[in-house]
Amino acid sequence: MAETTKTHVILLSCGSFNPITKGHIQMFERARDYLHKTGRFIVIGGIISPVHDSYGKQGLVSSRHRLTMCQLAVQNSDWIRVDPWECYQDTWQTTCSVLEHHRDLMKRVTGCILSNVNTPSVTPVISQTLNQPTQPVYQNNNLTNKPTAVRFLGKVGEGLSRMCCVRPNLQRVTFVDENANLGTVMRYEEIELRILLLCGSDLLESFCIPGLWNESDMEVIVGDFGIVVVPRDGTDTEQIMNHSSVLRKYKNNILVVKDDANHPMSHVSSTKSRLALQHGDGHVVDYLMQPVIDYVLKSQLYINTSG
Protein backbone atom coordinates (compact mmCIF):
# COMPACT_ATOMS: atom_id res chain seq x y z
CA MET A 1 0.00 0.00 0.00
CA ALA A 2 1.37 3.41 -0.98
CA GLU A 3 2.30 5.79 1.81
CA THR A 4 -0.30 8.31 0.67
CA THR A 5 -3.14 5.78 0.88
CA LYS A 6 -2.36 4.69 4.42
CA THR A 7 -4.28 6.20 7.32
CA HIS A 8 -2.09 8.49 9.39
CA VAL A 9 -2.79 8.04 13.07
CA ILE A 10 -2.26 9.89 16.34
CA LEU A 11 -2.56 7.63 19.38
CA LEU A 12 -4.14 9.30 22.42
CA SER A 13 -3.98 7.70 25.85
CA CYS A 14 -5.97 9.09 28.79
CA GLY A 15 -5.52 7.97 32.37
CA SER A 16 -4.20 8.70 35.84
CA PHE A 17 -0.54 7.89 35.10
CA ASN A 18 -0.12 7.66 38.85
CA PRO A 19 2.74 7.09 38.22
CA ILE A 20 3.50 6.53 34.55
CA THR A 21 5.16 3.13 34.08
CA LYS A 22 7.29 1.33 31.54
CA GLY A 23 4.09 -0.51 30.66
CA HIS A 24 2.42 2.72 29.54
CA ILE A 25 5.30 3.54 27.22
CA GLN A 26 5.45 -0.01 25.88
CA MET A 27 1.72 0.17 25.19
CA PHE A 28 2.42 3.00 22.75
CA GLU A 29 5.34 1.16 21.18
CA ARG A 30 3.43 -2.12 20.81
CA ALA A 31 0.43 -0.35 19.30
CA ARG A 32 2.57 1.53 16.80
CA ASP A 33 4.47 -1.59 15.79
CA TYR A 34 1.25 -3.53 15.29
CA LEU A 35 -0.48 -0.78 13.29
CA HIS A 36 2.56 -0.47 11.03
CA LYS A 37 2.66 -4.24 10.49
CA THR A 38 -0.93 -4.22 9.26
CA GLY A 39 0.24 -2.13 6.32
CA ARG A 40 -2.79 0.14 6.67
CA PHE A 41 -1.56 2.76 9.11
CA ILE A 42 1.28 5.16 9.79
CA VAL A 43 1.52 6.38 13.38
CA ILE A 44 2.78 9.97 13.32
CA GLY A 45 2.45 10.84 16.99
CA GLY A 46 1.44 9.80 20.47
CA ILE A 47 -0.28 11.86 23.17
CA ILE A 48 -0.29 11.18 26.91
CA SER A 49 -3.13 13.07 28.60
CA PRO A 50 -3.09 12.76 32.41
CA VAL A 51 -6.43 13.09 34.19
CA HIS A 52 -7.51 16.19 36.12
CA ASP A 53 -6.85 16.36 39.87
CA SER A 54 -10.60 16.43 40.60
CA TYR A 55 -11.03 12.92 39.19
CA GLY A 56 -11.20 11.85 42.82
CA LYS A 57 -9.20 8.64 42.68
CA GLN A 58 -7.73 7.63 46.03
CA GLY A 59 -4.00 8.26 46.23
CA LEU A 60 -3.94 10.42 43.09
CA VAL A 61 -1.00 12.80 43.40
CA SER A 62 -1.07 16.34 42.05
CA SER A 63 -1.13 16.78 38.29
CA ARG A 64 1.99 18.91 38.70
CA HIS A 65 3.87 15.78 39.75
CA ARG A 66 2.17 13.48 37.27
CA LEU A 67 2.88 15.80 34.34
CA THR A 68 6.53 16.03 35.37
CA MET A 69 6.86 12.25 35.69
CA CYS A 70 5.25 11.79 32.27
CA GLN A 71 7.66 14.31 30.76
CA LEU A 72 10.59 12.46 32.29
CA ALA A 73 9.29 9.14 30.95
CA VAL A 74 9.10 10.37 27.34
CA GLN A 75 12.06 12.73 27.32
CA ASN A 76 13.97 10.43 24.97
CA SER A 77 11.02 9.64 22.70
CA ASP A 78 10.88 11.28 19.30
CA TRP A 79 7.16 10.68 18.80
CA ILE A 80 5.35 10.53 22.18
CA ARG A 81 4.52 13.81 23.92
CA VAL A 82 2.64 14.87 27.06
CA ASP A 83 -0.41 17.12 26.72
CA PRO A 84 -1.42 19.13 29.83
CA TRP A 85 -4.76 20.43 28.50
CA GLU A 86 -6.86 18.00 30.54
CA CYS A 87 -5.02 18.88 33.77
CA TYR A 88 -5.34 22.61 33.11
CA GLN A 89 -9.13 22.63 32.89
CA ASP A 90 -11.32 23.85 35.74
CA THR A 91 -12.62 20.37 36.44
CA TRP A 92 -12.46 16.75 35.36
CA GLN A 93 -13.03 16.05 31.67
CA THR A 94 -14.54 12.94 30.14
CA THR A 95 -12.49 10.85 27.75
CA CYS A 96 -14.95 11.82 25.06
CA SER A 97 -14.36 15.53 25.67
CA VAL A 98 -10.57 15.05 25.50
CA LEU A 99 -10.88 13.32 22.13
CA GLU A 100 -13.21 16.05 20.89
CA HIS A 101 -10.76 18.70 22.07
CA HIS A 102 -8.02 17.25 19.89
CA ARG A 103 -10.42 16.79 17.00
CA ASP A 104 -11.35 20.47 17.25
CA LEU A 105 -7.66 21.36 17.17
CA MET A 106 -7.42 19.43 13.93
CA LYS A 107 -10.05 21.69 12.46
CA ARG A 108 -8.44 24.91 13.65
CA VAL A 109 -4.74 24.35 13.30
CA THR A 110 -2.67 23.82 10.19
CA GLY A 111 -0.18 21.00 10.35
CA CYS A 112 0.96 18.37 12.80
CA ILE A 113 2.38 20.26 15.76
CA LEU A 114 4.66 18.41 18.16
CA SER A 115 5.28 20.71 21.09
CA ASN A 116 7.06 20.20 24.36
CA VAL A 117 5.37 21.67 27.43
CA ASN A 118 8.71 22.90 28.73
CA THR A 119 9.76 24.53 25.45
CA PRO A 120 6.57 25.82 23.82
CA SER A 121 8.27 28.49 21.73
CA VAL A 122 10.24 25.99 19.65
CA THR A 123 7.55 23.96 17.91
CA PRO A 124 8.30 21.17 15.42
CA VAL A 125 5.94 21.07 12.47
CA ILE A 126 5.78 18.08 10.17
CA SER A 127 3.11 19.16 7.74
CA GLN A 128 1.59 22.20 6.11
CA THR A 129 -1.38 22.90 3.82
CA LEU A 130 -0.88 23.15 0.10
CA ASN A 131 -2.50 26.54 -0.18
CA GLN A 132 0.03 28.24 2.08
CA PRO A 133 3.51 29.40 1.07
CA THR A 134 6.27 26.94 1.78
CA GLN A 135 8.14 27.62 5.01
CA PRO A 136 11.88 27.00 5.25
CA VAL A 137 12.43 23.58 6.73
CA TYR A 138 15.68 24.51 8.44
CA GLN A 139 17.09 27.90 9.16
CA ASN A 140 20.62 26.66 8.76
CA ASN A 141 21.29 23.97 6.15
CA ASN A 142 24.71 23.33 7.68
CA LEU A 143 23.25 21.79 10.83
CA THR A 144 25.34 18.81 11.87
CA ASN A 145 22.65 17.22 13.99
CA LYS A 146 19.29 16.99 12.27
CA PRO A 147 16.39 17.35 14.73
CA THR A 148 13.91 14.50 15.07
CA ALA A 149 11.14 16.53 13.43
CA VAL A 150 11.06 19.33 10.91
CA ARG A 151 11.12 22.55 12.92
CA PHE A 152 9.06 25.57 12.13
CA LEU A 153 11.31 28.51 12.98
CA GLY A 154 9.79 31.55 14.56
CA LYS A 155 7.13 32.26 17.16
CA VAL A 156 4.06 30.07 16.96
CA GLY A 157 0.78 31.61 18.11
CA GLU A 158 0.18 31.60 21.82
CA GLY A 159 -2.79 29.27 21.30
CA LEU A 160 -0.34 26.54 20.21
CA SER A 161 2.00 26.93 23.15
CA ARG A 162 0.71 23.95 25.12
CA MET A 163 -0.23 21.60 22.31
CA CYS A 164 1.17 18.16 21.88
CA CYS A 165 0.05 16.59 18.62
CA VAL A 166 -2.61 18.13 16.44
CA ARG A 167 -3.53 17.72 12.80
CA PRO A 168 -5.71 19.66 10.39
CA ASN A 169 -9.15 18.53 9.33
CA LEU A 170 -9.38 15.83 6.67
CA GLN A 171 -8.54 18.03 3.73
CA ARG A 172 -5.75 18.24 1.20
CA VAL A 173 -2.49 18.59 3.12
CA THR A 174 1.22 18.26 2.48
CA PHE A 175 3.06 15.92 4.82
CA VAL A 176 6.74 16.71 5.33
CA ASP A 177 8.81 13.63 6.01
CA GLU A 178 10.82 14.19 9.22
CA ASN A 179 13.43 11.72 7.95
CA ALA A 180 14.11 13.64 4.76
CA ASN A 181 17.67 14.81 4.15
CA LEU A 182 18.57 18.42 4.84
CA GLY A 183 17.41 20.60 1.97
CA THR A 184 15.21 17.83 0.58
CA VAL A 185 11.64 17.51 1.73
CA MET A 186 9.33 14.66 0.77
CA ARG A 187 5.69 15.69 0.53
CA TYR A 188 2.65 13.49 0.38
CA GLU A 189 -0.84 14.58 -0.61
CA GLU A 190 -4.38 13.46 0.19
CA ILE A 191 -3.58 12.06 3.64
CA GLU A 192 -6.29 10.56 5.85
CA LEU A 193 -5.78 11.52 9.49
CA ARG A 194 -7.33 9.96 12.57
CA ILE A 195 -7.07 10.17 16.35
CA LEU A 196 -7.44 6.76 17.97
CA LEU A 197 -7.91 6.18 21.67
CA LEU A 198 -5.17 3.90 22.97
CA CYS A 199 -6.05 1.79 25.99
CA GLY A 200 -5.54 -1.49 27.79
CA SER A 201 -8.10 -4.26 27.89
CA ASP A 202 -9.13 -3.12 31.38
CA LEU A 203 -10.60 0.08 29.95
CA LEU A 204 -12.34 -1.92 27.23
CA GLU A 205 -13.79 -4.14 29.93
CA SER A 206 -15.08 -1.09 31.81
CA PHE A 207 -17.33 -0.28 28.85
CA CYS A 208 -19.37 -3.33 29.84
CA ILE A 209 -20.08 -2.12 33.40
CA PRO A 210 -23.66 -0.80 33.48
CA GLY A 211 -23.90 2.92 34.24
CA LEU A 212 -20.15 3.54 34.33
CA TRP A 213 -19.96 5.15 30.89
CA ASN A 214 -22.43 7.51 29.26
CA GLU A 215 -23.73 5.54 26.29
CA SER A 216 -23.68 8.55 23.98
CA ASP A 217 -20.01 9.07 24.90
CA MET A 218 -19.29 5.45 24.09
CA GLU A 219 -20.94 5.91 20.69
CA VAL A 220 -18.63 8.85 19.97
CA ILE A 221 -15.47 7.22 21.34
CA VAL A 222 -15.86 3.92 19.52
CA GLY A 223 -18.04 4.97 16.59
CA ASP A 224 -16.55 8.32 15.59
CA PHE A 225 -12.94 7.93 16.72
CA GLY A 226 -12.09 4.26 17.21
CA ILE A 227 -9.82 2.58 19.73
CA VAL A 228 -6.63 0.54 19.80
CA VAL A 229 -6.55 -2.06 22.58
CA VAL A 230 -3.36 -3.57 23.97
CA PRO A 231 -4.45 -6.70 25.90
CA ARG A 232 -3.14 -7.38 29.39
CA ASP A 233 -2.77 -10.65 31.27
CA GLY A 234 -4.27 -12.79 28.50
CA THR A 235 -7.66 -11.05 28.56
CA ASP A 236 -10.19 -12.35 26.05
CA THR A 237 -11.07 -9.15 24.18
CA GLU A 238 -13.56 -10.94 21.92
CA GLN A 239 -15.57 -12.03 24.93
CA ILE A 240 -15.48 -8.49 26.35
CA MET A 241 -16.76 -6.98 23.10
CA ASN A 242 -19.62 -9.47 22.94
CA HIS A 243 -20.88 -8.20 26.31
CA SER A 244 -21.52 -4.66 25.05
CA SER A 245 -24.01 -3.69 22.36
CA VAL A 246 -21.97 -0.57 21.50
CA LEU A 247 -18.73 -2.53 21.19
CA ARG A 248 -20.46 -5.13 19.01
CA LYS A 249 -21.98 -2.40 16.86
CA TYR A 250 -18.61 -0.76 16.16
CA LYS A 251 -16.43 -3.85 16.29
CA ASN A 252 -14.67 -2.84 13.08
CA ASN A 253 -13.48 0.34 14.80
CA ILE A 254 -11.72 -1.62 17.55
CA LEU A 255 -8.17 -2.65 16.72
CA VAL A 256 -6.77 -5.27 19.09
CA VAL A 257 -2.99 -5.52 19.13
CA LYS A 258 -2.06 -9.10 18.34
CA ASP A 259 1.48 -9.62 19.53
CA ASP A 260 3.07 -11.50 22.41
CA ALA A 261 0.26 -11.89 24.94
CA ASN A 262 2.90 -12.71 27.56
CA HIS A 263 4.87 -9.54 26.94
CA PRO A 264 6.74 -8.75 30.21
CA MET A 265 5.26 -5.25 30.31
CA SER A 266 1.72 -6.68 30.20
CA HIS A 267 1.90 -7.30 33.95
CA VAL A 268 3.22 -3.87 34.90
CA SER A 269 0.77 -1.44 36.49
CA SER A 270 0.75 1.80 38.44
CA THR A 271 -0.75 -0.06 41.41
CA LYS A 272 2.15 -2.52 41.53
CA SER A 273 4.56 0.38 41.18
CA ARG A 274 3.05 2.28 44.12
CA LEU A 275 3.11 -0.83 46.30
CA ALA A 276 6.74 -1.48 45.38
CA LEU A 277 7.63 2.09 46.33
CA GLN A 278 5.78 1.85 49.64
CA HIS A 279 7.51 -1.38 50.60
CA GLY A 280 10.94 -0.50 49.28
CA ASP A 281 10.70 -3.35 46.80
CA GLY A 282 13.66 -3.43 44.43
CA HIS A 283 11.40 -4.65 41.64
CA VAL A 284 10.29 -1.05 41.19
CA VAL A 285 13.13 -0.71 38.67
CA ASP A 286 11.25 -3.21 36.51
CA TYR A 287 8.15 -1.03 36.58
CA LEU A 288 9.38 2.56 36.39
CA MET A 289 12.05 4.38 34.42
CA GLN A 290 14.98 5.58 36.50
CA PRO A 291 14.29 9.34 36.04
CA VAL A 292 10.76 8.73 37.29
CA ILE A 293 12.03 6.76 40.31
CA ASP A 294 14.49 9.55 41.10
CA TYR A 295 11.74 12.16 40.94
CA VAL A 296 9.40 10.07 43.10
CA LEU A 297 12.05 9.63 45.80
CA LYS A 298 13.10 13.28 45.66
CA SER A 299 9.48 14.44 45.98
CA GLN A 300 8.58 11.74 48.53
CA LEU A 301 5.59 10.56 46.50
CA TYR A 302 3.58 7.41 47.27
CA ILE A 303 5.83 6.50 50.18
CA ASN A 304 3.23 7.03 52.91
CA THR A 305 0.07 6.53 50.88
CA SER A 306 -2.11 3.49 50.32
CA GLY A 307 -3.97 2.12 47.32
Disulfide bonds with the S-S distance in Angstrom:
none
